[in-house]
Amino acid sequence: MQKHITVISRRRLLGVLGTAALAGNVWDRSTAAEEISYIDVHTHPGPFWHEQGIKELTLDDFLRWMDRNNVERSCVLAHVSPEGRVIPIPPVDTLRAARRHPDRLIPFTSVDPRADFGKVQDLVGMLKWYEDQGAKGFGEHKPGLPIDHPLCFRVYEACEMVGLPLLLHMDGRCNTDSPGLPGLRRVLQNFPTLNLIAHGPLWWASISASVASDAYPKGKVAPGGAVDTLMDAFPNLYADLSAGSGANGISRDRKFGRDFLIRRADKLMFGSDYLRPNQVVSQFELLPSFELPVDVRRKIYRDNAIRLLKL
């Protein structure tokens, strides 16, 4: 554990003094301003991926990866729905990992909406128990159901009552929706105080008004997409920039992407979706390449997560 603390302490020192200071040079304030550590809202350490030849992402390997990439803290997400095609990560595992490393890991909880947990109030009691154990959010919510399915509505209602932000994945199989995301709009209309964090191919394809697929569309973004429209209409809608879908959403049209990052700086959060050893996370190079204002980077890299998750 000490080796992780040492690396992070050095990185924090870099944020104050700048790289040149550690090299014995004169303190450069412009260099110091560049060092902002990340809070990653979307990770999956553990025996998550089951393809042949892919090793388990152990906590030690995960913490070393955080250290190398200036990630101060990470949200570890539960994953309980079978449609994810991964080895399940139950909430007790995220809680256990966070207890081992409370200064680095932030646990989320989750339940499959098809589980027989009785009335909504029974689910509220369960979620309150998880919250008492340290859970700061609900997710990754990824069932093979329409996003506005009545069973999902029970989950949204319980999270709203407890006050847990809900991180959801949207694609052609999980939390499905139609072009323009009318199902997500119905969710937001029905649960106006539930903070939703959107993620996934269908969500990021909807950054454009022209949505040909829910995968990784290329080319210029047509303004007026559902992402902007819904973010305008609903103050409780956020998004994480994780995975290939998040990177593609902001890089397919770099001018639009940079304007979007600045325009939605209060609604976006850094995420990696890191789940297997040696996984490439393009966000570490992509986001700095936009040369965003310092206040925008600070919000996206960490401050929005601190505010939304009450860290």
ZAMARGU-4260 file (C-alpha; in steps of 0.2 Angstrom, whole numbers, plus 5000, padded with zeros to 4 digits):
<rodrens>
0) 5000/5000/5000 | 5014/5012/5004 | 5021/5011/4986 | 5004/5018/4980 | 5004/5032/4992
5) 5021/5037/4987 | 5017/5038/4969 | 5001/5048/4972 | 5010/5060/4984 | 5023/5063/4970
10) 5009/5067/4958 | 5001/5079/4970 | 5018/5087/4972 | 5019/5089/4954 | 5002/5098/4954
15) 5009/5111/4966 | 5027/5113/4960 | 5027/5107/4942 | 5039/5095/4934 | 5053/5107/4932
20) 5054/5110/4951 | 5057/5092/4954 | 5071/5093/4941 | 5079/5107/4951 | 5073/5120/4939
25) 5064/5136/4942 | 5046/5134/4947 | 5034/5137/4932 | 5017/5141/4936 | 5010/5137/4919
30) 5017/5119/4921 | 5010/5117/4938 | 4993/5122/4932 | 4993/5107/4919 | 4994/5094/4933
35) 4976/5088/4937 | 4973/5071/4944 | 4958/5061/4938 | 4943/5053/4947 | 4938/5039/4936
40) 4919/5036/4937 | 4919/5019/4927 | 4930/5004/4931 | 4929/4986/4933 | 4943/4978/4943
45) 4942/4959/4946 | 4939/4943/4936 | 4927/4953/4924 | 4932/4948/4907 | 4931/4929/4902
50) 4938/4929/4884 | 4951/4916/4882 | 4969/4922/4887 | 4963/4938/4896 | 4970/4938/4914
55) 4961/4944/4929 | 4963/4963/4933 | 4969/4961/4951 | 4967/4975/4963 | 4986/4977/4964
60) 4988/4978/4945 | 4973/4990/4945 | 4981/5002/4958 | 4997/5002/4949 | 4988/5007/4933
65) 4980/5021/4943 | 4997/5027/4949 | 5004/5027/4932 | 4990/5037/4924 | 4987/5050/4938
70) 4971/5043/4943 | 4968/5048/4961 | 4952/5038/4965 | 4941/5026/4955 | 4923/5021/4956
75) 4922/5002/4955 | 4906/4997/4947 | 4895/4981/4951 | 4889/4971/4936 | 4874/4959/4939
80) 4864/4958/4923 | 4868/4943/4911 | 4867/4952/4895 | 4884/4960/4899 | 4893/4943/4894
85) 4905/4945/4908 | 4909/4937/4924 | 4897/4945/4937 | 4904/4958/4949 | 4892/4958/4964
90) 4890/4973/4975 | 4898/4964/4990 | 4914/4963/4979 | 4915/4982/4976 | 4912/4985/4994
95) 4926/4973/4999 | 4938/4981/4987 | 4934/4998/4994 | 4936/4993/5012 | 4954/4987/5007
100) 4958/5003/4999 | 4946/5017/5005 | 4957/5031/5000 | 4958/5025/4982 | 4941/5015/4978
105) 4923/5021/4978 | 4910/5007/4978 | 4894/5006/4967 | 4880/4994/4970 | 4868/4986/4958
110) 4853/4974/4956 | 4845/4967/4941 | 4828/4975/4939 | 4821/4957/4935 | 4826/4951/4952
115) 4811/4947/4964 | 4814/4959/4978 | 4796/4963/4982 | 4789/4980/4983 | 4799/4996/4979
120) 4801/5000/4997 | 4810/4983/4999 | 4822/4988/4986 | 4824/5005/4995 | 4829/4996/5011
125) 4842/4986/5002 | 4849/5001/4993 | 4850/5010/5010 | 4860/4996/5017 | 4872/4997/5003
130) 4873/5015/5005 | 4877/5013/5024 | 4891/5001/5019 | 4899/5015/5008 | 4891/5014/4991
135) 4891/5031/4982 | 4881/5026/4967 | 4871/5013/4957 | 4878/5004/4942 | 4883/4999/4930
140) 4864/4997/4926 | 4864/4986/4910 | 4849/4975/4909 | 4843/4968/4892 | 4827/4978/4893
145) 4820/4994/4886 | 4827/5009/4896 | 4809/5014/4900 | 4803/4996/4905 | 4792/4996/4920
150) 4804/4984/4930 | 4818/4997/4927 | 4806/5011/4933 | 4806/5002/4950 | 4825/5003/4951
155) 4824/5022/4946 | 4811/5025/4959 | 4821/5017/4973 | 4837/5026/4968 | 4828/5042/4968
160) 4821/5039/4985 | 4838/5034/4992 | 4848/5048/4983 | 4860/5037/4974 | 4866/5043/4956
165) 4863/5029/4943 | 4876/5025/4930 | 4868/5017/4915 | 4874/5009/4898 | 4864/5011/4882
170) 4866/5000/4866 | 4856/4989/4855 | 4854/4975/4868 | 4854/4984/4885 | 4844/4999/4890
175) 4837/4999/4872 | 4829/5015/4865 | 4824/5022/4848 | 4833/5036/4838 | 4831/5052/4847
180) 4830/5043/4864 | 4812/5045/4868 | 4813/5031/4881 | 4827/5040/4891 | 4816/5056/4890
185) 4802/5047/4898 | 4814/5041/4912 | 4820/5059/4915 | 4802/5066/4915 | 4796/5053/4928
190) 4811/5055/4939 | 4817/5073/4939 | 4828/5072/4955 | 4837/5056/4950 | 4854/5060/4944
195) 4857/5049/4929 | 4875/5046/4921 | 4873/5040/4903 | 4886/5030/4894 | 4888/5017/4880
200) 4887/5016/4861 | 4868/5021/4859 | 4870/5036/4870 | 4886/5043/4861 | 4880/5039/4844
205) 4865/5051/4849 | 4877/5066/4850 | 4872/5068/4832 | 4855/5072/4825 | 4859/5059/4812
210) 4860/5042/4820 | 4864/5028/4808 | 4868/5015/4821 | 4871/5013/4840 | 4889/5007/4837
215) 4904/5019/4833 | 4898/5031/4819 | 4911/5041/4810 | 4910/5058/4801 | 4904/5075/4805
220) 4891/5077/4819 | 4874/5084/4814 | 4870/5097/4828 | 4854/5095/4837 | 4857/5077/4843
225) 4847/5069/4858 | 4862/5071/4869 | 4862/5090/4868 | 4843/5091/4868 | 4841/5081/4883
230) 4855/5089/4893 | 4847/5106/4889 | 4830/5100/4895 | 4835/5090/4911 | 4848/5096/4924
235) 4849/5079/4932 | 4857/5071/4916 | 4876/5068/4916 | 4887/5057/4905 | 4904/5048/4907
240) 4917/5049/4894 | 4923/5031/4896 | 4926/5017/4883 | 4928/5017/4864 | 4910/5024/4863
245) 4914/5040/4873 | 4931/5043/4864 | 4922/5041/4847 | 4908/5052/4852 | 4920/5067/4855
250) 4933/5063/4842 | 4923/5059/4827 | 4921/5078/4824 | 4935/5086/4834 | 4928/5104/4832
255) 4911/5099/4838 | 4919/5088/4851 | 4929/5102/4859 | 4914/5114/4858 | 4904/5100/4866
260) 4916/5097/4880 | 4917/5116/4884 | 4898/5118/4883 | 4894/5103/4894 | 4908/5105/4906
265) 4897/5104/4921 | 4889/5088/4915 | 4903/5077/4910 | 4915/5066/4920 | 4931/5056/4916
270) 4929/5038/4914 | 4940/5024/4907 | 4929/5008/4908 | 4946/4999/4913 | 4942/4981/4915
275) 4957/4970/4909 | 4976/4971/4911 | 4985/4982/4898 | 4969/4989/4891 | 4972/5004/4880
280) 4963/5019/4887 | 4963/5033/4873 | 4955/5046/4885 | 4972/5049/4893 | 4979/5056/4877
285) 4963/5062/4869 | 4956/5074/4882 | 4973/5083/4884 | 4974/5085/4865 | 4959/5096/4865
290) 4969/5109/4874 | 4954/5113/4885 | 4953/5128/4897 | 4960/5123/4915 | 4943/5126/4923
295) 4935/5114/4910 | 4948/5101/4913 | 4946/5102/4932 | 4927/5100/4931 | 4928/5085/4919
300) 4943/5076/4926 | 4937/5077/4945 | 4926/5091/4951 | 4910/5085/4944 | 4912/5068/4951
305) 4916/5075/4968 | 4900/5086/4968 | 4889/5073/4961 | 4895/5058/4971 | 4897/5069/4987
310) 4915/5063/4989
</rodrens>
